[in-house]
C-alpha cells in the first residue's frame, strides 16, 4: 500500500486566513510552503540543543511553554 509522505493538520480558520495573507506577501508559491518554512525555521532554533532540559529552556524562551 502506498503511503504519502504528507499528513493533514487542522488549523483554525483565522490562522489559515493569516497564513494565506502572509504567504502571498512573502512570495511563497502556496500557504503550505510558507507553513513548512516557518516550522523549519522554528525547529532549527531547537535542534542544536543537547538535552531535553535545554530544549525546554529554549521553548520557554520562545514563548511556547511556561
C-alpha positions in Angstrom: 0.0 0.0 0.0 1.3 3.5 -0.9 1.7 5.9 1.9 2.0 9.6 1.3 4.9 11.5 2.9 2.3 14.2 3.9 -0.1 14.4 6.8 -3.1 16.7 7.4 -3.0 19.2 10.2 -6.1 21.1 11.3 -5.7 24.8 11.9 -8.3 27.4 13.0 -9.8 29.3 10.1 -8.5 32.7 11.5 -4.9 31.3 11.5 -5.3 30.0 7.9 -6.5 33.4 6.8 -3.4 35.0 8.3 -1.2 32.3 6.7 -2.7 32.9 3.3 -2.1 36.7 3.6 1.5 36.4 4.7 2.3 33.6 2.3 1.2 35.8 -0.6 3.1 38.9 0.7 6.2 36.8 1.2 6.0 35.4 -2.3 5.6 31.8 -1.4 4.0 29.6 -4.0 1.5 28.2 -1.6 0.4 28.5 2.1 1.7 25.0 2.7 5.2 26.1 1.6 5.0 29.1 3.9 4.0 27.0 6.8 6.7 24.4 6.1 9.3 27.2 6.0 8.0 28.7 9.3 8.0 25.4 11.1 11.5 24.5 9.8 12.8 27.9 11.0 11.4 27.4 14.5 12.7 23.8 14.7 16.2 25.0 13.7 16.2 27.1 16.8 15.8 24.0 18.9 17.8 21.3 17.0 21.3 22.1 18.3 20.2 21.7 21.9 22.0 18.7 23.6 19.5 17.8 26.3 15.7 17.8 26.9 16.3 20.4 29.6 18.0 22.7 27.1 15.1 22.2 24.6 12.6 23.1 27.4 14.6 26.2 28.2 14.6 27.3 24.6 10.9 26.6 24.2 10.2 28.7 27.3 12.4 31.5 25.9 10.4 31.4 22.6 7.1 31.5 24.5 5.9 28.0 23.6 5.7 26.8 27.2 5.5 28.5 30.5 
